[in-house]
Amino acid sequence: AALSCALRFVPACRSRPACGHGACGLKVMRGILCMFWPVVAFYHPEHEQQHTVVLKRHVKAFALLEDTTLRNQTATIGWGGSVSLRQDREGKLGRIQSVLTAETRRKLRSARTRNHVMRETEIAAATLPLANLGGLHQHSGPLGVGTKTFDEREVAQATIQVVFDTGSTNLWVASTLCESKTCKKRHRYDPAQSESFLEAPTRRKIDVSFGTGGLVGAPAIDDFHVGPLVVEQQEFAMIEEENGAVFEHLPFEGILGLGFPAMAADGAVPFFDNVMKQKVLRSNEFSFFFTDNPEEPSAAFFGGVDRRFFEGPIKMIPVTKEFYWTVHLEELRLGDTLLNVDPFGKKVDKLILDTGTTLFTAPGHAFDVLSEVFPPVDCEDIRDHSGYPDLVYVLRDSNGEPFELRVPAEEYMVKSYDPRDRQCDLGFMELNVGSEHGPAFVLGEVFMRHHYTVFNRGDGLPGNASVGFAKAKHNNDNLYALRYGHVVGTVAGHDQFH
């Protein structure tokens, strides 16, 4: 597989082992070896000449590829690194590994930091189309689980539809261990049929409860497929029991938690932390584009952003507490009223970004004010903004400068998906986040329908995470691209722009 990828210059890698960093299926430039991915990961036009030199100096790697008698040897590539081959247990060529020196990695990180404000040049490595869950204000998308061999290629053993949830950390997967009628109606992962399945070190069951139900599962380890990318040996929970009537109505097959390690149960390494550890992505970030039409697809982007789905710059805000994706809230204003100060004068200074929450949320005192000011109303009555001022979240950007995130009435007053329904309701619910991580306001999916939202882990070290906002761009071209897979790295098999 590695020789097929590297010597024949096929457009996409034939199988996962060909690239040690999960880059198979990604075309950085046509005809470039997959093994070069770690070096060109931070490609930017201003560095084109520099990287051209780098690629030319990889010629020594061909010696390793052409002479298959060489095993576990290394060739210096002449610019800050080396390339080596690794054989598998059967003695076959299994992996090409590119290793950069610490100094080279430092230079590339510096280049990435300088280009951070030019985020529109970064293209996502994988785009996952998201579908509306049964007409609810929640979306799910495809996630491959396990490994099986099909037509001499390694593919996912099962593809399930999961909720991509930034408000949790653990990974739950529908499995054949669940024998209920509801479970059997859905796609399920079968550990007995996965070639990469491993038993977890602990057999202790995992259970979680939430407002409308609960899950019980068995721990396991296996590979996961995000579009063309592969995350190896990830801990997760195989669903054994689904408790609650909600599962009878919701086509639910799993949850992919994208929160921080501090939230993880039993010290498990979260999915995205393994993504960073295995250097699967060129940029440690993911982003979301949501539509407000349940018949149209939304999208999750991994490894970058897609400029076609937003307009203007992306304003980055540092995360202040890495449990939820929490940023510092200076003020929340409604006209002249401060909503983030309670009746006792205590300031609520936390704002959480959560794709797993549908609506805006507010602590009790602020929710009471909003509910009194904004009762249900005919949607036509809010179009002139009379009596419906903007909500203004005052934050501080990465440079410490104040930034006003404005939410007009058309965004915080929402209507149902029923086109016959003319009534708009306040898109807030009351939520009192516990004292350890709150009190806090939450921006959920309703907010993200209008604001393309980026979640960035920086270099992966604690204290370097940030979130970003830009105005979402809704047009027919975007919807067409998502509907027919004309985006980079989609699970439909397209791996470049068309």
Salt bridges, closest charged atoms under 4 A:
GLU46 OE1 - HIS44 ND1 3.79
GLU46 OE2 - HIS47 NE2 3.39
GLU90 OE1 - LYS92 NZ 3.61
GLU103 OE2 - ARG106 NH2 2.73
GLU122 OE1 - ARG119 NH1 3.51
GLU154 OE1 - ARG16 NH2 2.70
GLU179 OE1 - LYS184 NZ 3.31
GLU199 OE1 - ARG203 NH2 2.48
ASP223 OD2 - ARG16 NH2 3.58
GLU232 OE2 - ARG16 NH1 2.93
GLU232 OE2 - ARG95 NH2 3.41
GLU240 OE1 - LYS205 NZ 2.87
GLU242 OE1 - ARG186 NH1 3.24
GLU253 OE2 - HIS187 ND1 3.01
ASP266 OD1 - ARG204 NH2 2.45
ASP273 OD2 - ARG457 NH2 2.96
GLU285 OE1 - ARG119 NH1 2.44
GLU296 OE1 - ARG483 NH2 2.43
ASP306 OD2 - ARG308 NH2 3.05
GLU311 OE2 - LYS471 NZ 3.98
GLU330 OE2 - HIS328 NE2 3.31
GLU330 OE2 - ARG396 NE 2.93
GLU331 OE1 - ARG333 NH1 3.00
ASP349 OD1 - LYS350 NZ 3.59
ASP378 OD2 - ARG422 NE 3.43
GLU380 OE1 - ARG383 NE 3.17
ASP390 OD2 - ARG406 NE 3.35
ASP397 OD2 - LYS315 NZ 3.51
GLU404 OE2 - ARG333 NH2 2.98
GLU404 OE1 - ARG406 NH1 2.85
GLU410 OE2 - HIS385 NE2 2.92
GLU411 OE1 - HIS451 NE2 2.86
ASP418 OD1 - ARG420 NE 3.11
GLU436 OE2 - HIS437 NE2 3.80
GLU445 OE2 - HIS139 ND1 2.90
ASP495 OD1 - LYS27 NZ 3.67
